[in-house]
């Protein structure tokens, strides 16, 4: 199948960030009661340095942010992210473990999240489920809320409801290398790595892994999502890992480096002769044996139709 990316690019890489501040800490009760909301040092001190690296190299990223955080970090969202061309995408309301939610909890999560986003003028195009796994019912809810793509663990392609899937993988996530928790020890074990992690130099191990994955996606063609957490980018060496990766992808004309929403939106506008998004969907559906589904009408479209009918 021809490359879905604009010529002369062979591959697409999206730089992504997860977790905007203390949303999950508040949910789990680990945020200090005496500390005001909206004062997480990762957002106030670390994130500006990370964004400065992107700006120096002309790279725009996607920040998967919890909706709870939007009103507490309004200046960050509008002046540092959106104003600089970065995408703000959805990461749940307070980083709830997505696949463990009941249907009613999931529907309530959508409702609360969209209310906060609308207040702040944020329009979600994409969703990354906290924990990486998505429920079957989530696809229809996403389609109904006009979400264009999803970024779970998995394979690049087209999922249910004709939704573009821009996946991440654990080895391209900083937490896989930096966090020593039961969850990540189990993930490392399942992926054939030492449970205790890479030892004395996790930064070098993460850097080497990312460089290898970038080379691989360029050689094979395809898509790669690289994931950094500001709260884990806690020293100069980790900032240097990020800058090395940014320099690598920014300097290679074979790589199309764009936020996830542009990767999803432009997957259907590759070089002349490819046939557009319908051809991409058909080819990927055939390759992944996906059934044809009737698209849902999203909330925005439904509201527009209702308003139009009411004005007649």
SERO-4910 file (N, C-alpha, C, O; in steps of 0.05 Angstrom, whole numbers):
BEGIN
 pado doro    nc1    nc2    nc3   cac1   cac2   cac3    cc1    cc2    cc3    oc1    oc2    oc3
  Unk    A     17    -24      0      0      0      0     17     25      0     37     26     15
  Unk    A     11     45    -16     27     69    -17     27     83     10      9     79     27
  Unk    A     47    100     15     49    114     40     25    133     43     19    147     23
  Unk    A     12    134     66    -10    154     70      0    182     76    -16    200     80
  Unk    A     27    186     78     37    212     86     45    228     61     53    217     41
  Unk    A     44    254     64     51    272     41     80    268     32     98    264     48
  Unk    A     84    268      6    111    265     -6    128    289      3    118    312      4
  Unk    A    154    285      9    170    261      5    172    244     30    190    228     32
  Unk    A    153    247     48    156    233     74    149    203     72    130    196     60
  Unk    A    166    187     85    161    159     86    147    150    112    133    130    112
  Unk    A    150    166    132    139    159    159    128    184    172    134    207    165
  Unk    A    111    180    192    101    202    208    107    196    238    104    174    247
  Unk    A    117    217    251    122    215    280    108    238    294    109    261    285
  Unk    A     93    231    315     80    251    332     93    251    359     96    231    372
  Unk    A    102    275    368    112    278    395     88    284    413     73    303    408
  Unk    A     85    269    435     62    272    452     70    275    481     90    264    490
  Unk    A     54    290    496     56    292    525     30    282    538      9    284    526
  Unk    A     33    270    561     10    261    577     10    274    604     31    281    615
  Unk    A    -13    276    616    -17    285    644    -12    315    648     12    323    650
  Unk    A    -33    330    649    -30    359    654    -35    365    684    -57    369    692
  Unk    A    -13    364    699    -15    372    727    -25    349    746    -19    326    742
  Unk    A    -41    358    766    -47    341    789    -74    327    788    -83    317    809
  Unk    A    -86    325    765   -113    314    763   -115    286    776   -133    281    792
  Unk    A    -96    268    769    -97    241    780    -90    241    810   -102    226    825
  Unk    A    -72    259    819    -65    260    847    -89    269    864    -93    258    886
  Unk    A   -105    287    853   -129    296    868   -149    273    869   -162    268    890
  Unk    A   -152    258    847   -170    235    846   -162    214    867   -180    203    880
  Unk    A   -137    208    869   -127    187    887   -122    196    915   -115    180    933
  Unk    A   -124    222    920   -120    232    947    -91    237    955    -85    239    979
  Unk    A    -73    237    935    -44    241    941    -35    270    938    -12    276    944
  Unk    A    -52    288    929    -44    316    926    -45    329    954    -65    326    968
  Unk    A    -24    342    962    -24    355    989    -47    374    993    -51    392    977
  Unk    A    -63    370   1015    -86    388   1019    -79    417   1021    -95    434   1015
  Unk    A    -54    423   1030    -46    451   1034    -37    464   1008    -33    488   1007
  Unk    A    -33    448    987    -22    460    962    -45    467    943    -62    450    937
  Unk    A    -46    492    934    -68    500    916    -67    485    890    -46    477    880
  Unk    A    -91    482    878    -92    470    851    -80    490    831    -79    514    835
  Unk    A    -69    478    810    -57    494    789    -28    503    795    -18    522    783
  Unk    A    -15    488    813     12    496    821     32    473    818     53    472    831
  Unk    A     26    453    801     44    430    798     70    440    785     70    453    764
  Unk    A     93    434    798    119    443    787    125    433    759    139    446    744
  Unk    A    114    409    752    119    399    726    108    417    704    118    419    682
  Unk    A     85    430    710     72    447    691     84    476    692     87    488    672
  Unk    A     89    485    716     99    513    719    128    516    712    136    537    702
  Unk    A    144    495    717    173    497    714    184    480    691    200    490    675
  Unk    A    176    455    690    188    436    671    176    440    643    191    441    623
  Unk    A    149    441    641    137    443    615    147    467    598    151    463    574
  Unk    A    150    491    609    161    512    592    188    506    580    193    515    557
  Unk    A    205    491    594    231    483    582    227    463    560    241    464    539
  Unk    A    208    445    563    202    425    542    191    439    517    198    432    495
  Unk    A    173    458    521    161    472    499    182    490    485    181    494    461
  Unk    A    201    500    500    223    515    488    240    498    469    248    508    448
  Unk    A    244    473    477    259    455    459    243    451    433    255    452    411
  Unk    A    217    447    435    201    444    411    202    469    393    204    467    369
  Unk    A    200    492    406    200    517    391    226    521    376    226    530    353
  Unk    A    249    514    389    275    517    376    277    501    350    291    509    331
  Unk    A    263    478    350    266    460    327    241    461    309    239    445    290
  Unk    A    222    479    314    199    481    297    180    457    298    168    451    278
  Unk    A    178    445    321    161    421    324    136    428    340    138    441    361
  Unk    A    114    418    331     88    421    345     80    393    356     83    373    342
  Unk    A     69    392    380     63    367    393     33    365    400     18    384    396
  Unk    A     26    342    411     -1    338    422      1    333    451     17    316    460
  Unk    A    -15    348    467    -16    344    496    -42    331    503    -64    343    500
  Unk    A    -41    306    512    -65    292    521    -69    300    551    -56    290    569
  Unk    A    -89    317    555    -93    330    581   -120    321    593   -140    318    579
  Unk    A   -120    318    619   -144    312    633   -162    337    634   -152    359    638
  Unk    A   -188    334    629   -206    357    628   -208    371    655   -212    396    655
  Unk    A   -205    357    677   -206    370    703   -185    392    704   -189    412    718
  Unk    A   -162    388    691   -140    407    693   -144    433    677   -130    453    682
  Unk    A   -162    432    657   -164    455    639   -169    482    654   -155    501    648
  Unk    A   -188    483    672   -193    509    685   -170    517    704   -167    541    710
  Unk    A   -155    497    714   -133    503    733   -108    512    719    -90    523    731
  Unk    A   -106    506    693    -82    513    677    -90    528    652    -81    521    630
  Unk    A   -108    547    655   -118    561    631    -96    575    615    -96    574    591
  Unk    A    -78    588    629    -57    602    616    -38    583    601    -30    589    578
  Unk    A    -33    560    613    -16    540    600    -30    530    575    -17    528    553
  Unk    A    -56    524    577    -71    513    554    -72    533    531    -66    526    508
  Unk    A    -78    558    537    -83    578    515    -58    592    506    -54    595    482
  Unk    A    -41    601    525    -18    617    517      7    600    510     23    609    494
  Unk    A     10    577    523     34    561    518     29    538    498     47    530    484
  Unk    A      5    527    498      0    504    480    -15    513    455     -3    512    433
  Unk    A    -40    521    457    -55    527    433    -43    550    417    -42    549    393
  Unk    A    -34    571    431    -22    594    417      3    587    402     10    601    382
  Unk    A     17    566    410     42    558    396     37    536    376     56    524    365
  Unk    A     11    530    370      5    510    350      4    481    359      2    463    342
  Unk    A      6    477    385      4    449    395    -26    441    397    -43    458    400
  Unk    A    -31    416    397    -58    405    400    -62    398    429    -45    387    443
  Unk    A    -86    404    439    -95    394    465   -116    373    460   -138    379    451
  Unk    A   -110    349    467   -129    326    463   -138    315    490   -129    325    511
  Unk    A   -155    296    490   -169    286    514   -155    263    526   -147    244    513
  Unk    A   -153    263    553   -141    242    569   -158    234    593   -148    229    615
  Unk    A   -184    234    588   -203    229    610   -207    254    627   -195    275    623
  Unk    A   -224    251    647   -230    274    665   -209    277    686   -198    299    689
  Unk    A   -202    256    700   -181    257    720   -162    233    718   -153    222    738
  Unk    A   -157    224    694   -138    202    689   -148    176    702   -133    161    713
  Unk    A   -175    172    700   -186    147    709   -176    123    692   -172    127    668
  Unk    A   -172    100    704   -164     76    689   -187     70    671   -208     60    680
  Unk    A   -184     75    645   -207     76    627   -221     49    625   -246     49    626
  Unk    A   -206     28    621   -220      2    615   -235     -9    639   -250    -28    637
  Unk    A   -230      3    663   -244     -6    687   -270      9    693   -284      2    712
  Unk    A   -276     29    677   -301     45    682   -326     30    674   -326     15    654
  Unk    A   -347     34    689   -373     23    682   -385     40    660   -374     62    654
  Unk    A   -406     31    647   -418     46    626   -428     74    636   -423     94    622
  Unk    A   -441     74    659   -451    100    669   -428    119    677   -429    143    672
  Unk    A   -406    108    688   -383    124    695   -370    135    670   -361    158    669
  Unk    A   -369    119    649   -356    128    624   -373    150    611   -362    170    602
  Unk    A   -399    146    611   -416    167    599   -414    193    615   -414    215    604
  Unk    A   -413    191    642   -410    214    659   -383    228    654   -381    253    655
  Unk    A   -362    212    649   -336    223    643   -336    240    618   -325    261    617
  Unk    A   -349    229    597   -352    245    573   -367    271    579   -358    293    570
  Unk    A   -389    270    593   -405    294    598   -390    315    613   -389    338    605
  Unk    A   -377    307    635   -361    327    651   -338    338    635   -332    362    636
  Unk    A   -325    321    619   -301    330    604   -309    350    583   -295    370    579
  Unk    A   -331    344    568   -339    362    547   -349    389    558   -345    410    545
  Unk    A   -361    388    581   -370    413    594   -346    431    600   -346    455    595
  Unk    A   -325    419    612   -301    435    618   -287    445    593   -279    468    591
  Unk    A   -285    428    573   -272    436    548   -287    459    534   -274    478    524
  Unk    A   -313    457    533   -329    478    520   -326    505    535   -325    526    522
  Unk    A   -325    504    561   -321    529    577   -295    543    569   -294    567    568
  Unk    A   -275    526    564   -248    537    559   -242    540    530   -220    549    522
  Unk    A   -261    534    512   -257    537    484   -238    517    472   -225    522    452
  Unk    A   -237    493    484   -220    471    474   -238    451    459   -259    443    469
  Unk    A   -230    445    434   -246    426    418   -229    401    414   -208    401    401
  Unk    A   -238    379    425   -223    354    424   -226    340    397   -248    337    386
  Unk    A   -204    333    385   -204    316    361   -194    288    367   -200    270    351
  Unk    A   -180    284    389   -169    258    394   -171    250    423   -175    267    441
  Unk    A   -168    224    429   -170    213    456   -148    192    460   -144    174    443
  Unk    A   -134    194    482   -116    173    491   -126    162    517   -126    176    537
  Unk    A   -135    137    518   -147    126    542   -125    122    564   -105    109    559
  Unk    A   -129    134    588   -110    128    609   -108     98    614   -128     84    618
  Unk    A    -83     89    615    -78     60    617    -75     46    591    -65     24    589
  Unk    A    -83     60    569    -78     50    542    -99     32    530    -98     26    506
  Unk    A   -119     23    546   -139      4    535   -166     18    533   -173     35    549
  Unk    A   -180     11    512   -206     24    506   -228      4    506   -225    -19    497
  Unk    A   -251     11    517   -274     -7    518   -289     -7    491   -288     12    476
  Unk    A   -303    -29    486   -317    -31    460   -338     -8    457   -341      3    436
  Unk    A   -351     -1    479   -372     19    478   -360     47    473   -375     65    464
  Unk    A   -334     51    479   -322     77    477   -322     87    448   -325    111    443
  Unk    A   -320     69    429   -318     78    401   -342     94    392   -340    115    380
  Unk    A   -366     84    399   -390     98    392   -393    124    406   -403    144    394
  Unk    A   -385    125    431   -386    150    446   -367    171    434   -374    195    432
  Unk    A   -343    162    426   -324    181    414   -335    191    388   -334    215    382
  Unk    A   -347    173    371   -358    182    346   -381    202    350   -383    221    336
  Unk    A   -397    196    371   -419    214    377   -411    241    387   -427    260    386
  Unk    A   -386    243    396   -375    269    405   -356    281    385   -340    299    392
  Unk    A   -357    272    361   -341    283    338   -311    279    342   -295    295    330
  Unk    A   -302    260    357   -274    254    360   -264    240    334   -278    222    324
  Unk    A   -241    248    324   -232    238    298   -212    215    299   -210    199    281
  Unk    A   -198    213    322   -178    192    324   -176    183    353   -184    197    371
  Unk    A   -164    160    357   -159    149    383   -130    139    384   -119    130    364
  Unk    A   -117    142    408    -89    135    411    -85    115    434    -75    123    455
  Unk    A    -93     90    430    -90     70    451    -65     53    445    -50     59    426
  Unk    A    -59     34    462    -41     13    455    -53     -2    431    -77     -6    430
  Unk    A    -36    -11    412    -47    -25    390    -31    -21    364     -7    -15    365
  Unk    A    -45    -24    342    -33    -22    316    -45      1    300    -69      8    303
  Unk    A    -29     14    283    -38     35    266    -58     24    246    -55      3    235
  Unk    A    -80     39    242   -100     30    223   -126     44    227   -127     68    235
  Unk    A   -147     30    222   -174     41    226   -189     22    245   -191     -2    241
  Unk    A   -200     34    266   -215     19    286   -245     19    280   -254     24    258
  Unk    A   -260     13    301   -289     13    298   -298     42    293   -284     61    298
  Unk    A   -322     44    282   -334     69    275   -317     86    255   -319    110    255
  Unk    A   -301     71    239   -284     84    219   -265    104    231   -257    124    217
  Unk    A   -256    100    255   -239    119    269   -210    112    265   -202     89    269
  Unk    A   -194    132    258   -165    128    254   -152    121    281   -158    134    302
  Unk    A   -135    101    281   -121     93    306    -91    101    303    -77     91    285
  Unk    A    -83    119    320    -55    128    321    -43    118    347    -44    132    367
  Unk    A    -33     93    348    -26     81    373      0     90    386     17    102    373
  Unk    A      3     84    411     29     86    424     37     58    433     21     40    434
  Unk    A     63     55    439     73     29    449     90     35    474    102     56    475
  Unk    A     90     16    492    103     21    518    132     29    516    141     46    531
  Unk    A    147     16    498    175     22    497    182     49    486    205     58    488
  Unk    A    162     63    475    166     91    466    155    111    486    149    134    479
  Unk    A    151    102    511    140    118    532    162    121    554    174    101    562
  Unk    A    166    146    563    187    150    583    182    134    609    201    125    622
  Unk    A    157    132    617    150    118    642    159     89    642    166     77    662
  Unk    A    160     76    618    169     49    616    197     46    626    205     25    637
  Unk    A    213     66    622    242     66    629    247     79    656    267     72    669
  Unk    A    231     98    664    237    115    687    222    107    712    232    113    734
  Unk    A    199     94    710    182     89    734    187     61    746    186     41    731
  Unk    A    192     60    771    196     34    785    171     29    802    172     32    827
  Unk    A    150     21    789    125     14    803    117    -14    796    127    -26    777
  Unk    A     98    -26    811     89    -53    805     78    -55    777     83    -74    763
  Unk    A     63    -34    769     51    -34    742     73    -36    721     71    -53    702
  Unk    A     93    -20    723    113    -20    702    133    -43    704    145    -51    684
  Unk    A    137    -53    728    153    -78    730    139   -100    715    152   -116    701
  Unk    A    113   -102    718     98   -123    704     98   -119    674    101   -138    658
  Unk    A     95    -94    665     96    -88    636    123    -95    625    125   -107    603
  Unk    A    145    -87    639    172    -94    629    176   -124    627    187   -134    608
  Unk    A    166   -138    648    169   -167    647    154   -179    623    164   -196    609
  Unk    A    129   -170    619    113   -180    597    126   -175    569    121   -189    550
  Unk    A    142   -153    567    154   -146    542    183   -155    540    198   -147    522
  Unk    A    191   -173    559    218   -185    557    240   -168    567    264   -174    561
  Unk    A    235   -148    583    255   -131    595    258   -139    625    241   -151    636
  Unk    A    281   -131    636    285   -135    665    264   -120    681    259    -97    676
  Unk    A    251   -134    700    230   -121    716    239    -96    730    224    -77    732
  Unk    A    264    -97    740    274    -74    755    282    -51    738    290    -30    748
  Unk    A    280    -54    712    286    -31    694    315    -33    683    328    -53    688
  Unk    A    323    -12    669    349    -13    656    373     -7    673    396     -5    663
  Unk    A    370     -5    699    393     -2    717    401     27    721    384     44    726
  Unk    A    427     32    720    437     58    729    433     80    709    434    104    716
  Unk    A    428     74    684    425     94    664    399     91    647    401     84    623
  Unk    A    376     95    659    351     91    644    348    111    621    336    106    601
  Unk    A    361    135    624    359    155    603    372    146    578    361    149    556
  Unk    A    396    134    580    410    124    557    394    101    544    394     99    519
  Unk    A    382     84    560    367     62    549    342     72    534    336     62    512
  Unk    A    329     92    545    306    104    531    314    117    505    301    114    485
  Unk    A    336    132    506    346    146    482    352    125    460    344    129    438
  Unk    A    367    104    467    375     84    448    350     71    436    349     65    412
  Unk    A    331     65    453    306     52    443    291     70    423    282     61    402
  Unk    A    288     95    430    274    114    413    288    117    386    276    117    365
  Unk    A    315    120    387    330    123    362    326     99    344    324    101    319
  Unk    A    326     75    356    322     51    341    294     50    329    290     42    306
  Unk    A    274     58    344    246     57    334    242     78    312    227     73    293
  Unk    A    255    101    314    253    121    293    266    110    267    254    113    246
  Unk    A    289     98    269    301     85    246    283     64    233    280     63    209
  Unk    A    271     49    250    253     27    241    229     38    226    222     27    205
  Unk    A    216     59    237    192     69    224    199     83    198    183     83    179
  Unk    A    223     95    196    231    107    171    236     85    150    228     89    127
  Unk    A    249     64    158    256     43    139    231     28    129    229     21    106
  Unk    A    212     23    147    188      8    140    165     25    131    147     15    117
  Unk    A    166     51    138    143     68    133    122     63    155    122     41    168
  Unk    A    106     82    161     86     78    181     84    102    200     90    125    193
  Unk    A     76     96    225     71    117    245     83    109    272     84     86    280
  Unk    A     93    130    286    105    126    312     96    149    330     99    173    322
  Unk    A     86    143    354     80    163    374    101    161    396    105    139    407
  Unk    A    114    183    402    134    184    424    121    199    447    109    220    443
  Unk    A    124    188    471    108    199    494    127    207    517    142    191    527
  Unk    A    125    232    525    139    243    548    119    253    568     98    264    561
  Unk    A    125    250    594    110    261    616    126    284    629    148    279    638
  Unk    A    116    308    630    131    329    643    139    323    672    160    331    681
  Unk    A    121    309    687    128    303    715    151    283    718    162    279    739
  Unk    A    158    269    696    180    250    696    206    263    684    227    251    687
  Unk    A    203    285    671    226    298    659    239    316    680    238    341    678
  Unk    A    252    303    699    259    317    724    288    325    726    296    336    747
  Unk    A    304    320    706    332    328    708    343    335    680    329    331    660
  Unk    A    367    345    679    378    355    654    382    332    634    379    336    610
  Unk    A    389    309    644    394    286    626    368    278    611    368    271    588
  Unk    A    346    279    626    321    272    613    312    293    593    300    286    573
  Unk    A    317    318    599    311    339    580    329    335    555    320    340    533
  Unk    A    353    326    559    371    322    537    362    299    519    365    300    495
  Unk    A    351    278    532    339    256    516    318    267    498    317    260    474
  Unk    A    300    283    509    279    294    492    290    311    470    281    309    447
  Unk    A    310    328    476    321    345    455    335    329    434    333    336    410
  Unk    A    349    308    441    362    291    421    342    278    402    346    277    378
  Unk    A    319    270    413    298    258    397    286    279    378    281    274    355
  Unk    A    281    303    389    269    324    373    288    332    351    280    336    328
  Unk    A    314    334    357    334    340    336    334    318    314    336    325    291
  Unk    A    332    293    323    333    271    303    309    272    284    313    270    260
  Unk    A    285    276    294    262    275    277    259    301    261    248    301    238
  Unk    A    268    323    272    265    349    258    284    351    235    280    367    216
  Unk    A    306    336    236    327    339    215    325    319    192    341    320    174
  Unk    A    305    302    193    302    281    173    278    286    156    255    284    165
  Unk    A    283    294    131    261    301    113    243    277    106    221    281     95
  Unk    A    252    253    112    235    230    107    213    227    128    194    212    124
  Unk    A    215    243    150    196    241    171    177    265    171    186    288    171
  Unk    A    151    260    171    131    281    174    125    283    204    114    265    215
  Unk    A    133    306    216    129    309    245    106    329    250    109    353    245
  Unk    A     84    318    259     60    335    263     45    325    288     49    302    296
  Unk    A     28    342    299     10    333    321     -8    311    311    -12    307    287
  Unk    A    -19    296    330    -35    273    323    -60    281    306    -67    266    288
  Unk    A    -72    304    312    -96    311    296    -90    315    267   -106    309    250
  Unk    A    -66    326    261    -59    330    233    -51    303    220    -57    299    196
  Unk    A    -39    285    235    -33    259    225    -59    244    217    -61    232    196
  Unk    A    -79    246    235   -105    233    229   -120    247    207   -131    234    189
  Unk    A   -120    273    207   -135    289    187   -123    286    160   -137    285    140
  Unk    A    -97    285    158    -83    285    132    -75    257    123    -63    254    101
  Unk    A    -83    237    138    -77    210    129    -91    204    103    -82    187     88
  Unk    A   -112    219     97   -127    215     72   -118    234     49   -131    234     28
  Unk    A    -97    250     53    -88    268     32    -59    264     25    -44    283     25
  Unk    A    -51    238     18    -24    233     10    -19    241    -18    -35    255    -30
  Unk    A      3    232    -30     10    240    -57    -12    234    -77    -28    216    -73
  Unk    A    -12    249    -99    -32    246   -120    -32    217   -130    -12    204   -133
  Unk    A    -56    207   -134    -59    180   -144    -66    159   -123    -72    137   -129
  Unk    A    -64    168    -97    -69    148    -76    -99    144    -72   -108    123    -65
  Unk    A   -114    166    -76   -143    162    -76   -158    173    -52   -182    170    -50
  Unk    A   -143    185    -33   -157    198    -11   -164    180     12   -157    157     13
  Unk    A   -179    192     30   -184    178     56   -201    153     52   -197    133     66
  Unk    A   -220    154     33   -237    131     29   -220    107     20   -225     84     29
  Unk    A   -200    112      3   -182     90     -5   -166     80     18   -161     56     21
  Unk    A   -156     99     35   -140     91     59   -157     73     77   -148     52     86
  Unk    A   -182     81     82   -200     66     99   -205     38     87   -203     18    102
  Unk    A   -210     37     61   -216     11     49   -191     -7     50   -194    -31     56
  Unk    A   -168      4     44   -144    -13     45   -137    -22     73   -130    -46     77
  Unk    A   -139     -4     92   -133    -12    120   -154    -31    131   -148    -50    146
  Unk    A   -179    -27    123   -200    -45    132   -196    -73    122   -200    -93    136
  Unk    A   -188    -74     96   -182   -100     85   -158   -113     98   -159   -137    104
  Unk    A   -137    -97    103   -113   -108    115   -118   -118    143   -107   -139    151
  Unk    A   -135   -104    158   -140   -111    186   -166   -125    190   -175   -131    212
  Unk    A   -180   -132    167   -205   -147    167   -226   -133    184   -240   -145    200
  Unk    A   -228   -106    180   -248    -91    195   -274    -91    180   -275    -90    156
  Unk    A   -297    -94    194   -323    -93    181   -330    -64    174   -320    -45    185
  Unk    A   -348    -62    154   -359    -36    147   -380    -28    168   -396    -44    176
  Unk    A   -378     -3    178   -397      6    198   -410     32    189   -398     48    175
  Unk    A   -435     36    197   -449     61    190   -440     82    210   -443     78    234
  Unk    A   -428    104    201   -419    125    220   -441    136    237   -464    140    227
  Unk    A   -435    142    262   -454    155    280   -455    185    273   -437    196    262
  Unk    A   -477    198    281   -479    227    278   -468    239    304   -478    232    325
  Unk    A   -449    256    301   -436    267    326   -453    289    338   -471    300    325
  Unk    A   -448    295    363   -464    314    378   -464    341    364   -485    354    362
  Unk    A   -441    351    354   -440    377    341   -458    377    316   -473    397    312
  Unk    A   -457    356    301   -474    354    277   -504    353    285   -521    366    272
  Unk    A   -510    338    306   -537    335    315   -548    362    325   -571    370    318
  Unk    A   -532    376    340   -541    403    350   -545    422    327   -564    438    328
  Unk    A   -527    421    307   -530    439    284   -556    434    269   -570    452    261
  Unk    A   -563    408    266   -587    401    252   -612    410    268   -631    419    257
  Unk    A   -611    406    295   -633    414    312   -637    445    311   -660    454    310
  Unk    A   -615    460    311   -617    489    310   -628    498    283   -644    516    282
  Unk    A   -619    484    262   -629    490    235   -659    485    233   -674    501    221
  Unk    A   -668    462    244   -696    455    243   -713    475    259   -735    482    251
  Unk    A   -702    483    282   -717    501    299   -720    529    288   -738    544    296
  Unk    A   -702    537    269   -703    564    258   -721    566    234   -726    588    224
  Unk    A   -732    543    226   -750    544    202   -778    552    210   -796    554    192
***
